[in-house]
Amino acid sequence: MSATTHGCGARWHQAGNRTSHCAGCHRTFSSTSTFDAHRRDMQCADPATLLDKRGAAKFKTFTDSEGCTIWRSAAEMPAGVFGGAA
């Protein structure tokens, strides 16, 4: 995996075409489906406020080896370089 830097200064390890960085809110997501889930009515929703059907947090964060906060599905287990602090 290679490190990627966006114009906003965020730097993260790019996991192929799975990792997504939002040019609107400048959050980084572990998958395109997680990225898509934070978009509501053409606007960015704060992933910390999104809940699943049971009312539990839908997303959690972890820190990758570049120090970037990555939003992931609460059910997803990070591996490899994504194994930073939750």
The first five atom37 places (N, CA, C, CB, O) and aatype in JSON, in Angstrom:
{
  "aatype": [12, 15, 0, 16, 16, 8, 7, 4, 7, 0, 1, 17, 8, 5, 0, 7, 2, 1, 16, 15, 8, 4, 0, 7, 4, 8, 1, 16, 13, 15, 15, 16, 15, 16, 13, 3, 0, 8, 1, 1, 3, 12, 5, 4, 0, 3, 14, 0, 16, 10, 10, 3, 11, 1, 7, 0, 0, 11, 13, 11, 16, 13, 16, 3, 15, 6, 7, 4, 16, 9, 17, 1, 15, 0, 0, 6, 12, 14, 0, 7, 19, 13, 7, 7, 0, 0],
  "atom_mask": [
    [1, 1, 1, 1, 1],
    [1, 1, 1, 1, 1],
    [1, 1, 1, 1, 1],
    [1, 1, 1, 1, 1],
    [1, 1, 1, 1, 1],
    [1, 1, 1, 1, 1],
    [1, 1, 1, 0, 1],
    [1, 1, 1, 1, 1],
    [1, 1, 1, 0, 1],
    [1, 1, 1, 1, 1],
    [1, 1, 1, 1, 1],
    [1, 1, 1, 1, 1],
    [1, 1, 1, 1, 1],
    [1, 1, 1, 1, 1],
    [1, 1, 1, 1, 1],
    [1, 1, 1, 0, 1],
    [1, 1, 1, 1, 1],
    [1, 1, 1, 1, 1],
    [1, 1, 1, 1, 1],
    [1, 1, 1, 1, 1],
    [1, 1, 1, 1, 1],
    [1, 1, 1, 1, 1],
    [1, 1, 1, 1, 1],
    [1, 1, 1, 0, 1],
    [1, 1, 1, 1, 1],
    [1, 1, 1, 1, 1],
    [1, 1, 1, 1, 1],
    [1, 1, 1, 1, 1],
    [1, 1, 1, 1, 1],
    [1, 1, 1, 1, 1],
    [1, 1, 1, 1, 1],
    [1, 1, 1, 1, 1],
    [1, 1, 1, 1, 1],
    [1, 1, 1, 1, 1],
    [1, 1, 1, 1, 1],
    [1, 1, 1, 1, 1],
    [1, 1, 1, 1, 1],
    [1, 1, 1, 1, 1],
    [1, 1, 1, 1, 1],
    [1, 1, 1, 1, 1],
    [1, 1, 1, 1, 1],
    [1, 1, 1, 1, 1],
    [1, 1, 1, 1, 1],
    [1, 1, 1, 1, 1],
    [1, 1, 1, 1, 1],
    [1, 1, 1, 1, 1],
    [1, 1, 1, 1, 1],
    [1, 1, 1, 1, 1],
    [1, 1, 1, 1, 1],
    [1, 1, 1, 1, 1],
    [1, 1, 1, 1, 1],
    [1, 1, 1, 1, 1],
    [1, 1, 1, 1, 1],
    [1, 1, 1, 1, 1],
    [1, 1, 1, 0, 1],
    [1, 1, 1, 1, 1],
    [1, 1, 1, 1, 1],
    [1, 1, 1, 1, 1],
    [1, 1, 1, 1, 1],
    [1, 1, 1, 1, 1],
    [1, 1, 1, 1, 1],
    [1, 1, 1, 1, 1],
    [1, 1, 1, 1, 1],
    [1, 1, 1, 1, 1],
    [1, 1, 1, 1, 1],
    [1, 1, 1, 1, 1],
    [1, 1, 1, 0, 1],
    [1, 1, 1, 1, 1],
    [1, 1, 1, 1, 1],
    [1, 1, 1, 1, 1],
    [1, 1, 1, 1, 1],
    [1, 1, 1, 1, 1],
    [1, 1, 1, 1, 1],
    [1, 1, 1, 1, 1],
    [1, 1, 1, 1, 1],
    [1, 1, 1, 1, 1],
    [1, 1, 1, 1, 1],
    [1, 1, 1, 1, 1],
    [1, 1, 1, 1, 1],
    [1, 1, 1, 0, 1],
    [1, 1, 1, 1, 1],
    [1, 1, 1, 1, 1],
    [1, 1, 1, 0, 1],
    [1, 1, 1, 0, 1],
    [1, 1, 1, 1, 1],
    [1, 1, 1, 1, 1]
  ],
  "atom_positions": [
    [[0.84, -1.17, 0.0], [0.0, 0.0, 0.0], [0.89, 1.24, 0.0], [-0.95, -0.01, 1.21], [1.97, 1.25, 0.58]],
    [[0.42, 2.27, -0.64], [1.22, 3.47, -0.73], [0.56, 4.61, 0.04], [1.42, 3.87, -2.2], [-0.66, 4.67, 0.19]],
    [[1.4, 5.53, 0.52], [0.88, 6.69, 1.23], [0.36, 7.69, 0.21], [1.98, 7.34, 2.12], [0.95, 7.89, -0.85]],
    [[-0.75, 8.32, 0.54], [-1.4, 9.3, -0.32], [-1.59, 10.57, 0.49], [-2.76, 8.77, -0.88], [-1.89, 10.52, 1.68]],
    [[-1.41, 11.72, -0.17], [-1.63, 13.0, 0.49], [-2.64, 13.8, -0.32], [-0.29, 13.79, 0.64], [-2.54, 13.89, -1.54]],
    [[-3.6, 14.38, 0.37], [-4.6, 15.23, -0.27], [-4.19, 16.69, -0.07], [-6.05, 14.97, 0.31], [-3.39, 16.99, 0.81]],
    [[-4.72, 17.58, -0.88], [-4.42, 19.0, -0.78], [-4.73, 19.61, 0.58], [0.0, 0.0, 0.0], [-4.19, 20.65, 0.92]],
    [[-5.62, 18.96, 1.35], [-5.97, 19.47, 2.68], [-4.89, 19.15, 3.71], [-7.31, 18.89, 3.13], [-4.93, 19.64, 4.84]],
    [[-3.91, 18.33, 3.31], [-2.84, 17.95, 4.22], [-2.99, 16.57, 4.82], [0.0, 0.0, 0.0], [-2.05, 16.06, 5.43]],
    [[-4.15, 15.95, 4.67], [-4.34, 14.6, 5.19], [-3.45, 13.63, 4.42], [-5.84, 14.16, 5.09], [-3.3, 13.73, 3.21]],
    [[-2.85, 12.68, 5.14], [-1.98, 11.67, 4.54], [-2.41, 10.33, 5.1], [-0.46, 11.96, 4.82], [-2.56, 10.19, 6.31]],
    [[-2.62, 9.35, 4.24], [-3.08, 8.04, 4.66], [-2.5, 6.98, 3.74], [-4.61, 7.97, 4.67], [-2.0, 7.28, 2.66]],
    [[-2.59, 5.73, 4.19], [-2.18, 4.6, 3.35], [-3.35, 4.22, 2.47], [-1.71, 3.38, 4.22], [-4.42, 3.87, 2.97]],
    [[-3.16, 4.29, 1.19], [-4.19, 3.95, 0.22], [-4.25, 2.44, 0.07], [-3.91, 4.63, -1.16], [-3.25, 1.8, -0.24]],
    [[-5.42, 1.86, 0.31], [-5.62, 0.42, 0.19], [-6.28, 0.13, -1.15], [-6.49, -0.14, 1.37], [-7.48, -0.15, -1.22]],
    [[-5.49, 0.19, -2.22], [-6.03, -0.03, -3.56], [-7.11, 0.99, -3.86], [0.0, 0.0, 0.0], [-6.93, 2.18, -3.59]],
    [[-8.21, 0.53, -4.41], [-9.31, 1.46, -4.7], [-10.36, 1.44, -3.6], [-9.96, 1.1, -6.05], [-11.47, 1.94, -3.79]],
    [[-10.03, 0.87, -2.44], [-11.0, 0.77, -1.35], [-11.04, 2.03, -0.49], [-10.69, -0.43, -0.47], [-12.13, 2.48, -0.12]],
    [[-9.91, 2.6, -0.17], [-9.88, 3.77, 0.7], [-10.41, 4.98, -0.05], [-8.45, 4.03, 1.21], [-10.08, 5.19, -1.22]],
    [[-11.23, 5.78, 0.62], [-11.83, 6.96, -0.01], [-11.63, 8.18, 0.88], [-13.35, 6.73, -0.29], [-11.85, 8.11, 2.09]],
    [[-11.22, 9.27, 0.28], [-11.08, 10.54, 1.0], [-12.1, 11.51, 0.43], [-9.62, 11.11, 0.89], [-12.16, 11.7, -0.78]],
    [[-12.88, 12.12, 1.29], [-13.94, 13.03, 0.85], [-13.35, 14.42, 0.65], [-15.1, 13.07, 1.88], [-12.8, 15.02, 1.58]],
    [[-13.47, 14.93, -0.55], [-12.99, 16.28, -0.85], [-13.89, 17.35, -0.24], [-12.9, 16.49, -2.37], [-13.51, 18.52, -0.18]],
    [[-15.09, 16.96, 0.21], [-16.01, 17.92, 0.83], [-15.72, 18.15, 2.3], [0.0, 0.0, 0.0], [-15.55, 19.29, 2.72]],
    [[-15.65, 17.07, 3.08], [-15.46, 17.2, 4.53], [-14.05, 16.79, 4.97], [-16.48, 16.35, 5.27], [-13.69, 16.97, 6.13]],
    [[-13.27, 16.26, 4.06], [-11.88, 15.87, 4.29], [-11.72, 14.76, 5.32], [-11.08, 17.06, 4.72], [-10.71, 14.69, 6.02]],
    [[-12.73, 13.89, 5.4], [-12.6, 12.68, 6.21], [-12.16, 11.56, 5.28], [-13.94, 12.31, 6.94], [-12.45, 11.58, 4.08]],
    [[-11.46, 10.58, 5.84], [-11.0, 9.44, 5.06], [-11.75, 8.2, 5.52], [-9.45, 9.24, 5.2], [-11.95, 8.01, 6.72]],
    [[-12.16, 7.36, 4.58], [-12.99, 6.19, 4.85], [-12.28, 4.93, 4.37], [-14.37, 6.33, 4.18], [-11.55, 4.96, 3.38]],
    [[-12.52, 3.82, 5.06], [-11.84, 2.57, 4.75], [-12.39, 1.86, 3.54], [-11.91, 1.66, 5.93], [-11.78, 0.91, 3.04]],
    [[-13.55, 2.29, 3.05], [-14.14, 1.64, 1.88], [-15.05, 2.62, 1.14], [-14.94, 0.38, 2.29], [-15.46, 3.64, 1.7]],
    [[-15.34, 2.3, -0.09], [-16.25, 3.16, -0.85], [-17.66, 3.09, -0.28], [-16.25, 2.76, -2.34], [-18.39, 4.09, -0.33]],
    [[-18.07, 1.95, 0.26], [-19.42, 1.85, 0.83], [-19.54, 2.69, 2.1], [-19.77, 0.37, 1.14], [-20.59, 3.28, 2.35]],
    [[-18.48, 2.77, 2.91], [-18.49, 3.61, 4.09], [-18.53, 5.08, 3.67], [-17.26, 3.33, 4.98], [-19.26, 5.88, 4.26]],
    [[-17.75, 5.43, 2.65], [-17.78, 6.79, 2.1], [-19.19, 7.13, 1.62], [-16.77, 6.93, 0.94], [-19.74, 8.19, 1.97]],
    [[-19.78, 6.23, 0.82], [-21.13, 6.48, 0.29], [-22.15, 6.67, 1.41], [-21.55, 5.32, -0.61], [-23.07, 7.49, 1.28]],
    [[-22.01, 5.92, 2.5], [-22.98, 5.99, 3.6], [-22.95, 7.34, 4.32], [-22.71, 4.87, 4.59], [-23.93, 7.71, 4.95]],
    [[-21.84, 8.06, 4.23], [-21.77, 9.35, 4.93], [-22.36, 10.5, 4.09], [-20.32, 9.68, 5.3], [-22.5, 11.62, 4.58]],
    [[-22.7, 10.21, 2.84], [-23.28, 11.23, 1.97], [-24.81, 11.14, 2.02], [-22.77, 11.07, 0.51], [-25.38, 10.08, 1.74]],
    [[-25.45, 12.23, 2.36], [-26.91, 12.29, 2.45], [-27.38, 13.54, 1.71], [-27.39, 12.3, 3.93], [-26.95, 14.65, 2.02]],
    [[-28.25, 13.36, 0.74], [-28.81, 14.49, 0.0], [-27.73, 15.43, -0.52], [-29.78, 15.26, 0.88], [-27.83, 16.65, -0.37]],
    [[-26.7, 14.85, -1.12], [-25.6, 15.6, -1.72], [-24.78, 16.39, -0.7], [-26.16, 16.56, -2.76], [-24.09, 17.35, -1.06]],
    [[-24.85, 15.99, 0.58], [-24.06, 16.64, 1.62], [-23.4, 15.59, 2.49], [-24.94, 17.58, 2.47], [-23.82, 14.43, 2.52]],
    [[-22.35, 16.01, 3.19], [-21.64, 15.1, 4.08], [-22.33, 15.04, 5.44], [-20.16, 15.54, 4.25], [-22.63, 16.08, 6.04]],
    [[-22.58, 13.84, 5.91], [-23.1, 13.63, 7.27], [-21.93, 13.28, 8.17], [-24.21, 12.51, 7.3], [-21.01, 12.57, 7.74]],
    [[-21.94, 13.77, 9.39], [-20.89, 13.43, 10.34], [-21.01, 11.95, 10.67], [-20.98, 14.32, 11.64], [-22.02, 11.53, 11.23]],
    [[-19.99, 11.14, 10.33], [-20.1, 9.69, 10.58], [-20.28, 9.35, 12.05], [-18.88, 8.99, 10.06], [-20.82, 8.29, 12.38]],
    [[-19.84, 10.23, 12.94], [-20.0, 9.97, 14.38], [-21.45, 10.0, 14.81], [-19.21, 10.99, 15.2], [-21.79, 9.46, 15.87]],
    [[-22.32, 10.61, 14.02], [-23.73, 10.73, 14.39], [-24.61, 9.67, 13.73], [-24.24, 12.1, 14.02], [-25.81, 9.59, 14.03]],
    [[-24.05, 8.86, 12.84], [-24.85, 7.88, 12.11], [-24.98, 6.6, 12.93], [-24.22, 7.57, 10.73], [-23.99, 6.05, 13.41]],
    [[-26.21, 6.14, 13.08], [-26.49, 4.95, 13.88], [-27.04, 3.83, 13.01], [-27.49, 5.28, 15.01], [-27.64, 4.07, 11.96]],
    [[-26.83, 2.58, 13.45], [-27.41, 1.45, 12.74], [-28.85, 1.24, 13.19], [-26.57, 0.17, 12.96], [-29.37, 2.03, 13.98]],
    [[-29.49, 0.19, 12.71], [-30.9, -0.06, 13.02], [-31.15, -0.31, 14.5], [-31.4, -1.24, 12.23], [-32.27, -0.11, 14.98]],
    [[-30.13, -0.74, 15.24], [-30.27, -0.98, 16.67], [-29.97, 0.25, 17.51], [-29.35, -2.11, 17.09], [-30.12, 0.22, 18.73]],
    [[-29.55, 1.33, 16.86], [-29.21, 2.56, 17.58], [-27.76, 2.62, 18.03], [0.0, 0.0, 0.0], [-27.37, 3.53, 18.77]],
    [[-26.96, 1.66, 17.59], [-25.53, 1.65, 17.92], [-24.76, 2.46, 16.87], [-24.99, 0.19, 18.0], [-25.24, 2.67, 15.76]],
    [[-23.58, 2.89, 17.24], [-22.73, 3.63, 16.3], [-22.49, 2.79, 15.05], [-21.38, 4.03, 16.96], [-22.1, 1.63, 15.13]],
    [[-22.72, 3.39, 13.9], [-22.55, 2.7, 12.63], [-21.07, 2.69, 12.21], [-23.4, 3.36, 11.54], [-20.62, 1.77, 11.53]],
    [[-20.34, 3.73, 12.61], [-18.93, 3.85, 12.23], [-18.05, 4.06, 13.44], [-18.74, 4.99, 11.24], [-18.49, 4.61, 14.46]],
    [[-16.82, 3.63, 13.33], [-15.79, 3.86, 14.34], [-14.55, 4.36, 13.63], [-15.48, 2.56, 15.17], [-14.45, 4.26, 12.4]],
    [[-13.63, 4.89, 14.38], [-12.38, 5.37, 13.78], [-11.22, 4.51, 14.24], [-12.14, 6.84, 14.13], [-11.29, 3.83, 15.26]],
    [[-10.15, 4.56, 13.47], [-8.86, 4.04, 13.88], [-7.82, 4.94, 13.25], [-8.68, 2.54, 13.45], [-8.13, 5.72, 12.35]],
    [[-6.6, 4.83, 13.7], [-5.52, 5.65, 13.18], [-4.57, 4.76, 12.41], [-4.78, 6.39, 14.32], [-4.09, 3.76, 12.94]],
    [[-4.29, 5.12, 11.15], [-3.37, 4.31, 10.36], [-1.93, 4.7, 10.68], [-3.66, 4.47, 8.84], [-1.69, 5.59, 11.49]],
    [[-0.99, 4.03, 10.04], [0.43, 4.25, 10.34], [0.92, 5.63, 9.91], [1.26, 3.19, 9.68], [2.02, 6.03, 10.29]],
    [[0.14, 6.36, 9.12], [0.49, 7.73, 8.74], [-0.09, 8.73, 9.73], [-0.01, 8.04, 7.33], [0.13, 9.93, 9.6]],
    [[-0.84, 8.24, 10.72], [-1.45, 9.12, 11.71], [-2.79, 9.68, 11.28], [0.0, 0.0, 0.0], [-3.34, 10.57, 11.94]],
    [[-3.33, 9.17, 10.18], [-4.61, 9.65, 9.67], [-5.76, 8.92, 10.37], [-4.7, 9.45, 8.15], [-5.71, 7.7, 10.56]],
    [[-6.79, 9.66, 10.75], [-8.0, 9.06, 11.3], [-8.83, 8.51, 10.15], [-8.81, 10.09, 12.13], [-9.2, 9.24, 9.23]],
    [[-9.11, 7.22, 10.2], [-9.87, 6.54, 9.16], [-11.21, 6.11, 9.75], [-9.08, 5.32, 8.58], [-11.25, 5.47, 10.8]],
    [[-12.3, 6.46, 9.07], [-13.63, 6.0, 9.47], [-13.88, 4.65, 8.84], [-14.72, 7.02, 9.06], [-13.62, 4.44, 7.65]],
    [[-14.4, 3.72, 9.64], [-14.71, 2.38, 9.13], [-16.04, 1.92, 9.71], [-13.58, 1.37, 9.48], [-16.53, 2.48, 10.69]],
    [[-16.6, 0.91, 9.09], [-17.81, 0.3, 9.62], [-17.5, -0.25, 11.01], [-18.35, -0.83, 8.68], [-16.42, -0.79, 11.23]],
    [[-18.42, -0.11, 11.94], [-18.21, -0.62, 13.3], [-17.97, -2.13, 13.29], [-19.4, -0.28, 14.19], [-17.35, -2.66, 14.21]],
    [[-18.47, -2.83, 12.26], [-18.3, -4.28, 12.17], [-16.98, -4.68, 11.52], [-19.46, -4.89, 11.39], [-16.58, -5.84, 11.59]],
    [[-16.3, -3.74, 10.89], [-15.06, -4.02, 10.16], [-13.88, -4.09, 11.12], [-14.81, -2.95, 9.1], [-13.75, -3.27, 12.02]],
    [[-13.02, -5.07, 10.92], [-11.82, -5.21, 11.74], [-10.62, -4.8, 10.89], [-11.66, -6.67, 12.27], [-10.33, -5.44, 9.89]],
    [[-9.9, -3.74, 11.28], [-8.74, -3.32, 10.51], [-7.63, -4.34, 10.59], [-8.24, -1.98, 10.99], [-7.48, -5.04, 11.59]],
    [[-6.84, -4.44, 9.53], [-5.73, -5.39, 9.48], [-4.54, -4.71, 8.83], [-6.13, -6.68, 8.7], [-4.68, -3.67, 8.19]],
    [[-3.35, -5.3, 8.98], [-2.16, -4.76, 8.34], [-1.85, -3.36, 8.85], [0.0, 0.0, 0.0], [-1.83, -3.12, 10.06]],
    [[-1.6, -2.45, 7.91], [-1.25, -1.07, 8.31], [-2.44, -0.37, 8.94], [-0.76, -0.26, 7.09], [-2.28, 0.7, 9.53]],
    [[-3.62, -0.93, 8.84], [-4.81, -0.31, 9.42], [-5.0, -0.76, 10.88], [-6.05, -0.66, 8.59], [-6.05, -0.49, 11.46]],
    [[-4.04, -1.41, 11.46], [-4.18, -1.94, 12.81], [-3.83, -0.95, 13.9], [0.0, 0.0, 0.0], [-3.4, -1.37, 14.98]],
    [[-3.99, 0.34, 13.67], [-3.67, 1.36, 14.67], [-4.69, 1.39, 15.78], [0.0, 0.0, 0.0], [-5.55, 0.52, 15.88]],
    [[-4.58, 2.39, 16.61], [-5.48, 2.53, 17.76], [-6.9, 2.78, 17.32], [-5.01, 3.65, 18.66], [-7.15, 3.5, 16.35]],
    [[-7.83, 2.18, 18.02], [-9.26, 2.36, 17.7], [-9.78, 3.63, 18.27], [-10.09, 1.2, 18.2], [-10.95, 3.95, 18.1]]
  ]
}
